[in-house]
Amino acid sequence: MKKLLTAGTLTLLMLTAAVQAQKVKVNYDKKADFSRYKTYSWDVGMPAIQPEVDKYIQAAIDVILADRGWKLVQENPDARVVYYVSQNASTQVVTDSYGYGAGDWYWRGMPGAATPSYDTYRKGTVVVDIVDVQSKQMVWRGSATETIVQDRDEMIKRFQKMMDKMWKNFPPKK
């Protein structure tokens, strides 16, 4: 019985961790020569609902690109950067027992019905595209999804970790 409870608790913890794990994906044009991109400008995408979040995302990307030697310009850029932000609600089904009933049946280990509960949480996704101005072709895309939390400092920490993962190997090497 203890083994079943321990296994059930471990499974529940793993499910909870999976819900909160960041998902980061990066894809790029393997033929693109990223060494020729030195300047960029912003293009219109889908900004965040909250203006302060929108400014924070754009400032973070500006810092990252500046660290990589790219310069923000108003005219004649080598590339355009555009980002999209979305939020959605997800539901996770959690059971508060592991298939064993209450009362006498619980102590005898007889199977019973698990009682499900539903945990709703919000996820935010940021997608960043870099488009070659001359060819008008997308050369790089990064996307990241994270569970949104109410604590501002925790959310900033998660966002920074998400951006670090997304831009870790930028610009791509041939």
Disulfide bonds with the S-S distance in Angstrom:
none
